[in-house]
Amino acid sequence: MDQTILVTGAAGFAGSHLLDLLDRGPSPLVGWRRPSEPLPRGRSGTEIPWMSVELLDRDAVVAAVDRVRPTVVYHCAGAAHVGMSWDRTGETLALNVLVTYHLLDALRKSGLGSRVLIPGSALVYRPSDAALDEDGPIGPASPYGVSKLAQEMLASRMAREADLPVLVTRSFNHVGPRQHPSFFASSFARQIARIEAGLSEPVMKVGNLAARRDLTDVRDTVRAYHAIIERGRPGVVYNVCSGRAFQIGEILDLLLAGARVPITVTVDPALCRPSDTPLVLGSRRRLTDELGWAPEIPIEQTADDLLRYWREVTAAGG
């Protein structure tokens, strides 16, 4: 059966890499972005149809779904920053919960039976000092985590009531080129690139370097999303993670090892979050055992590619 694939949030971090992956296949693609959002920098592949859709506008979403009539939907749109959710709680809830409701309700009304992937978050889990599998205790510790738990519960309810094949992930941290510099690895790489270019003093400001995070290259993450939507079981949650935790300081050291000039590092208390869990580590056993997915890109390559990306952005005046 012919497929039309829709990616919401397609101009964002994971969404743009998902377009790179899906652009290699035969199915037509459509990318949605917010009206104020620029197209992604440095996306490879052929051009695809783009639509500006305000997902907070319920009627606009219904009209856009009727126009595209997608058979497969990757819902990558939403608020993604944990730290900012403390100051923008209402916005975070709207962009992760209300927007998801608008999309799923529009798909329900369309009667298309679209297969939908909702990328959720590992931050719905209660903080733990051990690796978390999908049966781990729930207990989000941030407004962002609360919004992603509400999104997941909404998706499950809509799947039951509207008979939609909805698949849900609990994604752990993913990093790589095109990530916003408000995230730690991208912030480090951007600071290094600007220092190398003589645009900043040779001093890096960082937050908590002791925290340990399960990190996956974004290009591996979107491969997991593709595997889940192709072969995953609706109603089953899948952790998307590497199963390996890196200390944030380790990532900084990898990036500094590639720096072309000497750089001093200083801790800025303002960059430390109100609630910074010491360890976030996942188990990918279900995803690996059921779908055969495993991460392929080593963290050293991720760091090199991220630094290269920010050097290119900086050279272009970004």
TILUM-636472 format. One record per residue (C-alpha): y, x, z; residue number from 1; residue in one letter. Coordinates in steps of 0.25 Angstrom, whole numbers, plus 2048, in hexadecimal, padded with zeros to 3 digits. Layout:
<votis>
{voti {Y; X; Z}; NUM; "A"},
...
</votis>
This chain:
<votis>
{voti {800; 800; 800}; 1; "M"},
{voti {80E; 805; 7FD}; 2; "D"},
{voti {816; 809; 808}; 3; "Q"},
{voti {825; 809; 80B}; 4; "T"},
{voti {829; 812; 817}; 5; "I"},
{voti {835; 810; 81F}; 6; "L"},
{voti {83A; 81B; 829}; 7; "V"},
{voti {845; 816; 832}; 8; "T"},
{voti {84E; 821; 838}; 9; "G"},
{voti {84A; 829; 82C}; 10; "A"},
{voti {857; 832; 82C}; 11; "A"},
{voti {853; 836; 83A}; 12; "G"},
{voti {84A; 842; 83F}; 13; "F"},
{voti {83C; 83D; 83F}; 14; "A"},
{voti {840; 832; 834}; 15; "G"},
{voti {845; 83D; 82A}; 16; "S"},
{voti {838; 845; 82C}; 17; "H"},
{voti {830; 839; 82A}; 18; "L"},
{voti {836; 837; 81D}; 19; "L"},
{voti {833; 845; 819}; 20; "D"},
{voti {824; 842; 81C}; 21; "L"},
{voti {824; 834; 815}; 22; "L"},
{voti {82B; 839; 809}; 23; "D"},
{voti {81F; 841; 805}; 24; "R"},
{voti {817; 834; 803}; 25; "G"},
{voti {817; 829; 7F9}; 26; "P"},
{voti {81D; 81D; 801}; 27; "S"},
{voti {82B; 819; 7FF}; 28; "P"},
{voti {834; 81D; 80B}; 29; "L"},
{voti {840; 816; 810}; 30; "V"},
{voti {849; 81D; 81B}; 31; "G"},
{voti {852; 815; 825}; 32; "W"},
{voti {85E; 81B; 82C}; 33; "R"},
{voti {869; 816; 834}; 34; "R"},
{voti {876; 814; 82C}; 35; "P"},
{voti {87D; 81F; 833}; 36; "S"},
{voti {872; 829; 832}; 37; "E"},
{voti {872; 834; 828}; 38; "P"},
{voti {866; 838; 81F}; 39; "L"},
{voti {85D; 843; 825}; 40; "P"},
{voti {861; 851; 822}; 41; "R"},
{voti {857; 85A; 81B}; 42; "G"},
{voti {84C; 84F; 818}; 43; "R"},
{voti {843; 854; 80D}; 44; "S"},
{voti {83C; 84B; 803}; 45; "G"},
{voti {841; 841; 7F9}; 46; "T"},
{voti {84C; 836; 7FC}; 47; "E"},
{voti {848; 829; 801}; 48; "I"},
{voti {84F; 81C; 802}; 49; "P"},
{voti {858; 81B; 80F}; 50; "W"},
{voti {85D; 80F; 815}; 51; "M"},
{voti {868; 80E; 820}; 52; "S"},
{voti {863; 804; 82A}; 53; "V"},
{voti {869; 801; 838}; 54; "E"},
{voti {85C; 7FE; 840}; 55; "L"},
{voti {864; 7F8; 84B}; 56; "L"},
{voti {868; 7ED; 841}; 57; "D"},
{voti {85C; 7E3; 841}; 58; "R"},
{voti {860; 7DC; 835}; 59; "D"},
{voti {862; 7E9; 82D}; 60; "A"},
{voti {854; 7EE; 831}; 61; "V"},
{voti {84E; 7E1; 82C}; 62; "V"},
{voti {855; 7E2; 81F}; 63; "A"},
{voti {851; 7F1; 81D}; 64; "A"},
{voti {842; 7EE; 820}; 65; "V"},
{voti {843; 7E3; 816}; 66; "D"},
{voti {848; 7EC; 80C}; 67; "R"},
{voti {83F; 7F8; 80E}; 68; "V"},
{voti {832; 7F0; 812}; 69; "R"},
{voti {82B; 7FC; 818}; 70; "P"},
{voti {81C; 7FD; 81A}; 71; "T"},
{voti {81D; 809; 823}; 72; "V"},
{voti {829; 80B; 82D}; 73; "V"},
{voti {82C; 818; 835}; 74; "Y"},
{voti {836; 814; 83F}; 75; "H"},
{voti {83D; 821; 843}; 76; "C"},
{voti {84B; 81B; 846}; 77; "A"},
{voti {850; 81B; 854}; 78; "G"},
{voti {856; 823; 85F}; 79; "A"},
{voti {84F; 830; 862}; 80; "A"},
{voti {857; 838; 86C}; 81; "H"},
{voti {852; 837; 87A}; 82; "V"},
{voti {85E; 83E; 881}; 83; "G"},
{voti {868; 835; 87A}; 84; "M"},
{voti {860; 828; 87E}; 85; "S"},
{voti {866; 82A; 88D}; 86; "W"},
{voti {874; 828; 887}; 87; "D"},
{voti {871; 81E; 87C}; 88; "R"},
{voti {866; 816; 882}; 89; "T"},
{voti {86A; 809; 87B}; 90; "G"},
{voti {86B; 80F; 86E}; 91; "E"},
{voti {85D; 816; 870}; 92; "T"},
{voti {857; 809; 873}; 93; "L"},
{voti {85D; 802; 867}; 94; "A"},
{voti {859; 80D; 85D}; 95; "L"},
{voti {84B; 80E; 862}; 96; "N"},
{voti {848; 7FF; 866}; 97; "V"},
{voti {851; 7F6; 85F}; 98; "L"},
{voti {850; 7FD; 852}; 99; "V"},
{voti {841; 7FD; 853}; 100; "T"},
{voti {841; 7EE; 856}; 101; "Y"},
{voti {849; 7EB; 84A}; 102; "H"},
{voti {840; 7F4; 840}; 103; "L"},
{voti {833; 7EE; 845}; 104; "L"},
{voti {839; 7DF; 845}; 105; "D"},
{voti {83E; 7E1; 837}; 106; "A"},
{voti {830; 7E6; 833}; 107; "L"},
{voti {829; 7DA; 83A}; 108; "R"},
{voti {832; 7D1; 832}; 109; "K"},
{voti {82F; 7D8; 825}; 110; "S"},
{voti {820; 7D5; 826}; 111; "G"},
{voti {81D; 7E2; 81F}; 112; "L"},
{voti {813; 7E7; 82A}; 113; "G"},
{voti {81A; 7F5; 82A}; 114; "S"},
{voti {813; 800; 831}; 115; "R"},
{voti {81D; 806; 83B}; 116; "V"},
{voti {81E; 813; 842}; 117; "L"},
{voti {827; 813; 84F}; 118; "I"},
{voti {829; 821; 854}; 119; "P"},
{voti {82A; 820; 863}; 120; "G"},
{voti {82C; 82B; 86D}; 121; "S"},
{voti {824; 832; 878}; 122; "A"},
{voti {82F; 830; 881}; 123; "L"},
{voti {829; 822; 884}; 124; "V"},
{voti {81F; 82A; 88D}; 125; "Y"},
{voti {821; 82C; 89C}; 126; "R"},
{voti {825; 83B; 89E}; 127; "P"},
{voti {818; 843; 8A0}; 128; "S"},
{voti {814; 852; 8A2}; 129; "D"},
{voti {808; 850; 899}; 130; "A"},
{voti {805; 84D; 88B}; 131; "A"},
{voti {807; 83E; 888}; 132; "L"},
{voti {7FE; 836; 87F}; 133; "D"},
{voti {800; 827; 87B}; 134; "E"},
{voti {7FB; 822; 888}; 135; "D"},
{voti {805; 829; 890}; 136; "G"},
{voti {80D; 822; 89A}; 137; "P"},
{voti {81A; 81B; 895}; 138; "I"},
{voti {827; 81E; 89C}; 139; "G"},
{voti {833; 822; 893}; 140; "P"},
{voti {83D; 82B; 89B}; 141; "A"},
{voti {849; 829; 891}; 142; "S"},
{voti {851; 81E; 88A}; 143; "P"},
{voti {84B; 823; 87D}; 144; "Y"},
{voti {83D; 822; 883}; 145; "G"},
{voti {840; 814; 887}; 146; "V"},
{voti {845; 810; 879}; 147; "S"},
{voti {839; 816; 873}; 148; "K"},
{voti {82F; 80F; 87C}; 149; "L"},
{voti {836; 802; 879}; 150; "A"},
{voti {835; 805; 86A}; 151; "Q"},
{voti {826; 808; 86B}; 152; "E"},
{voti {824; 7FB; 873}; 153; "M"},
{voti {82C; 7F3; 869}; 154; "L"},
{voti {824; 7F9; 85E}; 155; "A"},
{voti {817; 7F5; 864}; 156; "S"},
{voti {81C; 7E7; 867}; 157; "R"},
{voti {821; 7E5; 859}; 158; "M"},
{voti {814; 7EA; 853}; 159; "A"},
{voti {80C; 7E0; 85B}; 160; "R"},
{voti {815; 7D4; 858}; 161; "E"},
{voti {818; 7D7; 84A}; 162; "A"},
{voti {80B; 7DD; 846}; 163; "D"},
{voti {812; 7EA; 841}; 164; "L"},
{voti {80A; 7F7; 840}; 165; "P"},
{voti {813; 7FF; 849}; 166; "V"},
{voti {80F; 80D; 84D}; 167; "L"},
{voti {816; 814; 859}; 168; "V"},
{voti {817; 823; 85C}; 169; "T"},
{voti {81C; 82A; 869}; 170; "R"},
{voti {822; 836; 863}; 171; "S"},
{voti {825; 842; 86B}; 172; "F"},
{voti {830; 84C; 867}; 173; "N"},
{voti {831; 850; 859}; 174; "H"},
{voti {83A; 85B; 853}; 175; "V"},
{voti {83E; 861; 846}; 176; "G"},
{voti {849; 862; 83B}; 177; "P"},
{voti {853; 857; 83B}; 178; "R"},
{voti {852; 853; 849}; 179; "Q"},
{voti {85F; 850; 850}; 180; "H"},
{voti {865; 85B; 858}; 181; "P"},
{voti {866; 852; 864}; 182; "S"},
{voti {857; 856; 866}; 183; "F"},
{voti {854; 863; 86D}; 184; "F"},
{voti {84D; 86B; 862}; 185; "A"},
{voti {857; 867; 857}; 186; "S"},
{voti {862; 86A; 860}; 187; "S"},
{voti {85D; 878; 863}; 188; "F"},
{voti {85B; 87A; 854}; 189; "A"},
{voti {869; 875; 850}; 190; "R"},
{voti {870; 87D; 85B}; 191; "Q"},
{voti {868; 88A; 856}; 192; "I"},
{voti {86C; 887; 847}; 193; "A"},
{voti {87B; 885; 84B}; 194; "R"},
{voti {87B; 892; 854}; 195; "I"},
{voti {875; 899; 848}; 196; "E"},
{voti {880; 894; 83F}; 197; "A"},
{voti {88B; 898; 848}; 198; "G"},
{voti {88F; 88A; 84B}; 199; "L"},
{voti {88C; 88A; 85A}; 200; "S"},
{voti {88C; 894; 865}; 201; "E"},
{voti {87E; 89B; 867}; 202; "P"},
{voti {87B; 893; 873}; 203; "V"},
{voti {871; 887; 873}; 204; "M"},
{voti {872; 87C; 87D}; 205; "K"},
{voti {865; 876; 881}; 206; "V"},
{voti {85F; 86B; 88A}; 207; "G"},
{voti {852; 86C; 892}; 208; "N"},
{voti {849; 876; 88C}; 209; "L"},
{voti {83D; 874; 896}; 210; "A"},
{voti {839; 866; 891}; 211; "A"},
{voti {82C; 866; 889}; 212; "R"},
{voti {82B; 85D; 87D}; 213; "R"},
{voti {820; 85A; 873}; 214; "D"},
{voti {826; 85D; 866}; 215; "L"},
{voti {821; 85A; 857}; 216; "T"},
{voti {828; 85E; 84A}; 217; "D"},
{voti {82E; 851; 844}; 218; "V"},
{voti {827; 854; 837}; 219; "R"},
{voti {819; 853; 83F}; 220; "D"},
{voti {81F; 846; 847}; 221; "T"},
{voti {821; 83F; 83A}; 222; "V"},
{voti {814; 842; 835}; 223; "R"},
{voti {80E; 83C; 841}; 224; "A"},
{voti {816; 82F; 83E}; 225; "Y"},
{voti {811; 82F; 830}; 226; "H"},
{voti {803; 830; 835}; 227; "A"},
{voti {805; 825; 840}; 228; "I"},
{voti {80B; 81B; 836}; 229; "I"},
{voti {800; 81E; 82C}; 230; "E"},
{voti {7F4; 81E; 835}; 231; "R"},
{voti {7F8; 81B; 843}; 232; "G"},
{voti {7F4; 80E; 84B}; 233; "R"},
{voti {7FE; 804; 84D}; 234; "P"},
{voti {800; 801; 85C}; 235; "G"},
{voti {7FC; 80F; 860}; 236; "V"},
{voti {806; 819; 865}; 237; "V"},
{voti {805; 827; 860}; 238; "Y"},
{voti {80B; 833; 867}; 239; "N"},
{voti {812; 83C; 85C}; 240; "V"},
{voti {813; 84A; 862}; 241; "C"},
{voti {80E; 859; 861}; 242; "S"},
{voti {807; 859; 86F}; 243; "G"},
{voti {80E; 866; 872}; 244; "R"},
{voti {81A; 867; 87B}; 245; "A"},
{voti {825; 871; 879}; 246; "F"},
{voti {82F; 875; 883}; 247; "Q"},
{voti {83D; 873; 87D}; 248; "I"},
{voti {840; 881; 880}; 249; "G"},
{voti {835; 885; 877}; 250; "E"},
{voti {83B; 87E; 86B}; 251; "I"},
{voti {849; 885; 86E}; 252; "L"},
{voti {842; 892; 86E}; 253; "D"},
{voti {83B; 890; 861}; 254; "L"},
{voti {849; 88C; 85B}; 255; "L"},
{voti {850; 898; 861}; 256; "L"},
{voti {846; 8A1; 85C}; 257; "A"},
{voti {84A; 89D; 84E}; 258; "G"},
{voti {859; 89F; 851}; 259; "A"},
{voti {861; 8A9; 849}; 260; "R"},
{voti {86B; 8AC; 854}; 261; "V"},
{voti {86A; 8AF; 863}; 262; "P"},
{voti {86C; 8A2; 86B}; 263; "I"},
{voti {86E; 89F; 87A}; 264; "T"},
{voti {868; 892; 880}; 265; "V"},
{voti {86F; 88A; 88B}; 266; "T"},
{voti {86A; 87D; 892}; 267; "V"},
{voti {874; 872; 891}; 268; "D"},
{voti {871; 867; 89C}; 269; "P"},
{voti {877; 85D; 894}; 270; "A"},
{voti {86C; 85E; 88A}; 271; "L"},
{voti {861; 85B; 894}; 272; "C"},
{voti {85D; 84C; 894}; 273; "R"},
{voti {85D; 843; 8A0}; 274; "P"},
{voti {84E; 842; 8A0}; 275; "S"},
{voti {847; 84D; 899}; 276; "D"},
{voti {838; 84C; 89B}; 277; "T"},
{voti {832; 85A; 89D}; 278; "P"},
{voti {826; 858; 893}; 279; "L"},
{voti {824; 84E; 888}; 280; "V"},
{voti {816; 851; 882}; 281; "L"},
{voti {80D; 848; 87A}; 282; "G"},
{voti {7FE; 847; 875}; 283; "S"},
{voti {7FC; 845; 866}; 284; "R"},
{voti {7ED; 842; 867}; 285; "R"},
{voti {7EE; 834; 862}; 286; "R"},
{voti {7F6; 837; 856}; 287; "L"},
{voti {7ED; 843; 853}; 288; "T"},
{voti {7E0; 83D; 855}; 289; "D"},
{voti {7E3; 830; 84E}; 290; "E"},
{voti {7EC; 835; 843}; 291; "L"},
{voti {7E9; 844; 842}; 292; "G"},
{voti {7F8; 848; 844}; 293; "W"},
{voti {7FB; 855; 84A}; 294; "A"},
{voti {809; 85D; 84A}; 295; "P"},
{voti {809; 867; 83F}; 296; "E"},
{voti {817; 86E; 840}; 297; "I"},
{voti {818; 879; 84B}; 298; "P"},
{voti {824; 879; 854}; 299; "I"},
{voti {828; 886; 84F}; 300; "E"},
{voti {82A; 880; 841}; 301; "Q"},
{voti {831; 874; 846}; 302; "T"},
{voti {83B; 87D; 84D}; 303; "A"},
{voti {83D; 886; 841}; 304; "D"},
{voti {83F; 87A; 838}; 305; "D"},
{voti {849; 873; 842}; 306; "L"},
{voti {851; 880; 843}; 307; "L"},
{voti {852; 881; 834}; 308; "R"},
{voti {856; 873; 833}; 309; "Y"},
{voti {862; 875; 83C}; 310; "W"},
{voti {866; 881; 835}; 311; "R"},
{voti {867; 879; 828}; 312; "E"},
{voti {86E; 86E; 82E}; 313; "V"},
{voti {878; 878; 835}; 314; "T"},
{voti {87A; 87F; 828}; 315; "A"},
{voti {87D; 872; 821}; 316; "A"},
{voti {888; 86F; 82B}; 317; "G"},
{voti {880; 866; 834}; 318; "G"},
</votis>
